Amino acid sequence: MGSASVQKTAAVLMLQGTASDVGKSVITTALCRIFKQDGFRPAPFKSQNMALNSYVTEDGKEIGRAQGAQAEACGIEATTDMNPILIKPVRDMHSQIVVHGVPFAQMSASDYRQHFLPDAKQTVMEALDRLRSTYDVVLMEGAGSPAEINLKDRDIVNMNLAGWADAPVILISDIDRGGVFASIVGTLELLEPHEVQRVKGFIINKFRGDLSLLQPGLDWLEERTGIPVLGVLPYIRDIQIEAEDSVVLDSLRHGKSGQQELDLAVIRYPRISNFTDFDALSREPDVNIRYVTSPEELGSPDAILLPGTKDTIGDLEFLRESGLEQAIARHIEREHVQLVGICGGYQMLGQHLKDPFAVEANQVQEARGMGMLPLSTTFLQNKQTVRASGWVQVKHPIRLHQEVDGAHSAVQSASPLPIEGYEIHMGVTECHEPERVSALFEIRHPGGQSFNEGWGTQDGKVWGTYLHGLFESDQFRRSWLNGLRESKGLAPLLETYSARERKEMEFDRVAESLRSALDLERIYEIMGLQTLQ
């Protein structure tokens, strides 16, 4: 396909699913890349996203991580118009509602439905209209299933939105979980006639078998519904596109098969967020990442990672009630084992946590921290969302071995390692005894002054930071892993990969898989688009 015709108002296509986790986000991401490759200027859109994996836009706003990845696949900067409403669950059936990247309120599910949704259409449609006036194609992603009849009357993310935007709909179903024909036909049966008319095709995802054996079912489906199957997508193994939902962690409890030399355990608490922080580590050849929920699953890791959380105090309670806190304390007594906290996990490592404004729950609360670092955290009403860059302090406690890509340098290098990341937190953390610990990084925010960030024990066994995405800094990632290797008596690995290049390659890989399996000409026709041959 050649260069695309110019559209004054962007064409739209909506991807909906018969259920959650059928692959809508990955397929939308791949289509973003396909349209870009075909000469269009595409943009993603998800009006309402419930996710604890966040992405920080260039102007310091917060959206769902899936839409951030989709914007990267489009080759554009993400904006809050791509995800104007983000729902971040906290405990007690409450969620933080983020509107255009800024916290709006903490609401129960019933309050959100009764008091927020009736007025949400304007916010959603203004964002979509801005995208349609800027780009050639807008790929709209639904949420859950359009057949959730208890929610349909105030829907702003599935069929109501398709009607407002006059968007054709492609319905996606996951054959790997079974019952694909029942799920498709059952979904159509629960839609109104005018909604069924919007469904212009089906995509069957995650197929592992012989397509000729499936063909009779496809023929039956098309005859039964009068709607074409636009493609049967193969089951793509080891997709390395950032996930938006922690349901994917169910498949990562045991990590990779095989014998990797470094074993890293990530604590999966109930409100885990931004677990994609560890994706870059998992792609190193010598690393096995496991997500654990109990002391029995902890095993004998070389490092224990405490990820971010939307409910720091509540998830700290989980560590205590499950026995994980005691188990972690026992494990780090081993000489080479490290304990690393990111964001909420970093806050847990301190001595005190205070929530005087009931930011994380529906009541004022305080808690004792794990006491690993001399820190205290106070949760405030303003959220810090910003991208950051900088370098590792010249005198730092982290056990690094800087012999990467053949360029050897001492641990205390005169040329500190560069780092990049982003912050998303509502807490302010203070160090009470700086003589007992060492600062980790010197970072700067866009247009701001440099300052110290993160603290660690002077033996390098325990350290924490607010920087999400830290391990996508290639040299730092490999240097830290080589430090773990060295502490185990293993030789360092001298090469690493580029996280940024790997991400681009993955967009292309998944796009190519879809391109070979989808009837793209028909999809273009459904959208009213033409291309020059």
Protein Blocks (a to p, Z undefined) as FASTA:
>chain_A
ZZddddfbacddddddfbehiopmmmmmmmmmmmmmnopacddddfbacdfbdcddfkop
acdfklmmmmmmnopacdfklombccdddehhiacddeehiafbdcdfklmmmmmmmmmm
mmmmmmmmmmmmmmmbdcdddehjfklmklmmmgcklmmmmmmnopacdddddfkngokl
mmmmmmmmmpcfklmmmpgbdcdehiabdfklmmmmmmmmmmmnopacfbdcdddehiab
dcfbfklmmmmmnopadjdfbdcdddddfklghklmmmmmmmpmkbccdddfbfklnmpa
fbdcddddfblmlmmmmmmmnommmmmmmmmmpmklccddehjlmmmmmmbdcdfkommb
cbdcddddehlaccdddddfbdcdddddddddfbacbdcdddeehiacdfklcbdcdddd
ddddfbdcddfblmlpccfbdcddehiacddedjddfklpaccdfbehklmpmklmmmmm
mmmmmmnopacdfbdcdfklmmmmmmmmmmmmmmmmpcfklmmmmnopacdZZ
